Amino acid sequence: MLTNSPASQSKPIILDSLPDFRIPAQGCPPRTRLHIDLILLAIEALELGGSEAMLLAARELELQDIIKNRVVLWRMRSTNPWRRSYTRRPLTPEEAKALVVIASHMARRMTVLIRQLLTAYEQLLEKQVPLEQHFRLSKY
């Protein structure tokens, strides 16, 4: 016999640690959706297989109730008004929080790489050397 336990119906604990903002009934503002998606896009550019890594991070952070599969993740990200495949579906505050938690988790893991790239970028600018001379920065 199946029982509905309160733990399975409540939102993930990690989302409770984030503040609740007053968001209109129609969901997150377009600018918020844009910024969240751009952060995730930057992370995807730095990590090969970024969308798969995002799904893995969602599992690690126990966010499977919100982000069930890659289609759901894509639909959430396609709420960005600048995307070519933009959908007018609202992004709920809970979904926005989940995406921010995933971005934070992944960025924390990539801190060393990000710092190395920023240091290399600053050194190239200082020496007035084109970015194409650096094997990693030339890709961006």
C-alpha positions as CSV (number, residue, x, y, z in Angstrom):
1,M,0.0,0.0,0.0
2,L,1.4,3.4,-1.0
3,T,1.3,6.2,1.5
4,N,1.9,9.9,0.8
5,S,4.7,10.9,3.1
6,P,5.1,14.6,3.8
7,A,8.8,14.4,2.9
8,S,8.0,13.4,-0.7
9,Q,5.6,16.3,-1.2
10,S,7.6,19.1,0.3
11,K,10.1,21.1,-1.6
12,P,13.8,20.3,-1.3
13,I,15.5,21.5,1.8
14,I,18.2,23.4,-0.2
15,L,15.5,25.7,-1.6
16,D,14.2,26.5,1.9
17,S,17.6,28.1,2.6
18,L,17.1,30.7,-0.1
19,P,15.0,33.8,0.5
20,D,11.5,34.2,-0.9
21,F,11.0,37.2,-3.0
22,R,7.8,38.9,-4.0
23,I,7.3,37.8,-7.5
24,P,4.2,38.7,-9.5
25,A,1.6,36.0,-10.2
26,Q,2.8,35.6,-13.8
27,G,6.2,34.3,-12.6
28,C,9.7,35.6,-12.6
29,P,10.3,38.8,-14.6
30,P,11.9,38.4,-18.0
31,R,15.2,40.1,-16.9
32,T,15.6,37.5,-14.1
33,R,15.0,34.6,-16.5
34,L,17.5,36.2,-18.9
35,H,20.2,36.5,-16.3
36,I,19.7,33.0,-14.9
37,D,19.9,31.5,-18.4
38,L,23.0,33.5,-19.3
39,I,24.8,32.3,-16.2
40,L,23.9,28.7,-17.1
41,L,25.1,29.3,-20.7
42,A,28.4,30.6,-19.5
43,I,28.8,27.4,-17.3
44,E,27.9,25.3,-20.4
45,A,30.6,27.1,-22.4
46,L,33.3,26.2,-19.8
47,E,32.3,22.6,-19.2
48,L,32.0,20.0,-21.9
49,G,28.6,18.3,-21.6
50,G,27.3,21.1,-19.5
51,S,23.6,20.2,-19.8
52,E,24.3,16.7,-18.6
53,A,26.3,18.1,-15.8
54,M,23.4,20.3,-14.8
55,L,21.1,17.2,-14.7
56,L,23.7,15.4,-12.6
57,A,23.9,18.4,-10.3
58,A,20.1,18.4,-10.0
59,R,20.3,14.8,-8.8
60,E,23.1,15.5,-6.4
61,L,21.1,18.4,-4.9
62,E,18.0,16.3,-4.8
63,L,16.0,18.6,-7.2
64,Q,14.5,15.8,-9.2
65,D,11.0,16.8,-8.2
66,I,11.5,20.1,-10.0
67,I,13.9,19.1,-12.8
68,K,12.9,15.6,-13.8
69,N,14.7,15.3,-17.1
70,R,16.5,17.2,-19.9
71,V,13.3,18.2,-21.5
72,V,12.0,19.9,-18.4
73,L,15.4,21.6,-18.0
74,W,15.2,22.8,-21.6
75,R,11.7,24.1,-21.1
76,M,12.7,26.0,-18.0
77,R,15.7,27.6,-19.8
78,S,13.6,28.4,-22.9
79,T,11.6,30.9,-20.8
80,N,14.5,33.3,-21.5
81,P,13.1,36.0,-23.8
82,W,16.3,36.3,-25.8
83,R,16.3,32.6,-26.8
84,R,15.4,31.7,-30.4
85,S,13.1,29.0,-29.0
86,Y,11.5,31.3,-26.4
87,T,8.3,30.0,-24.8
88,R,5.9,32.3,-23.0
89,R,5.5,29.9,-20.1
90,P,6.2,31.5,-16.8
91,L,9.2,30.5,-14.7
92,T,8.0,29.8,-11.1
93,P,10.0,31.1,-8.2
94,E,10.8,27.5,-7.2
95,E,12.1,26.7,-10.7
96,A,14.2,29.8,-10.6
97,K,15.7,28.9,-7.3
98,A,16.5,25.4,-8.5
99,L,18.3,26.8,-11.5
100,V,20.3,29.3,-9.3
101,V,21.3,26.5,-6.9
102,I,22.5,24.4,-9.8
103,A,24.5,27.3,-11.3
104,S,26.0,28.0,-7.9
105,H,26.9,24.4,-7.3
106,M,28.6,24.1,-10.7
107,A,30.4,27.4,-10.5
108,R,31.8,26.4,-7.1
109,R,33.2,23.3,-8.7
110,M,34.7,25.3,-11.5
111,T,36.3,28.0,-9.4
112,V,39.9,27.0,-10.2
113,L,39.2,26.9,-13.9
114,I,37.4,30.3,-13.9
115,R,40.2,31.9,-11.9
116,Q,42.9,30.5,-14.2
117,L,41.1,31.8,-17.3
118,L,40.6,35.2,-15.7
119,T,44.3,35.4,-14.7
120,A,45.4,34.4,-18.2
121,Y,43.0,37.0,-19.7
122,E,44.4,39.7,-17.5
123,Q,48.0,38.8,-18.4
124,L,47.2,38.8,-22.1
125,L,45.6,42.2,-21.9
126,E,48.6,43.5,-19.9
127,K,51.0,42.3,-22.5
128,Q,48.7,43.4,-25.3
129,V,48.7,39.9,-26.8
130,P,45.6,38.8,-28.7
131,L,43.4,36.2,-27.0
132,E,43.9,33.8,-29.9
133,Q,47.4,33.1,-28.5
134,H,45.9,31.3,-25.5
135,F,44.6,27.8,-26.3
136,R,41.6,28.0,-23.9
137,L,40.6,31.6,-24.4
138,S,40.8,31.4,-28.2
139,K,37.7,29.2,-28.1
140,Y,35.6,31.9,-26.5
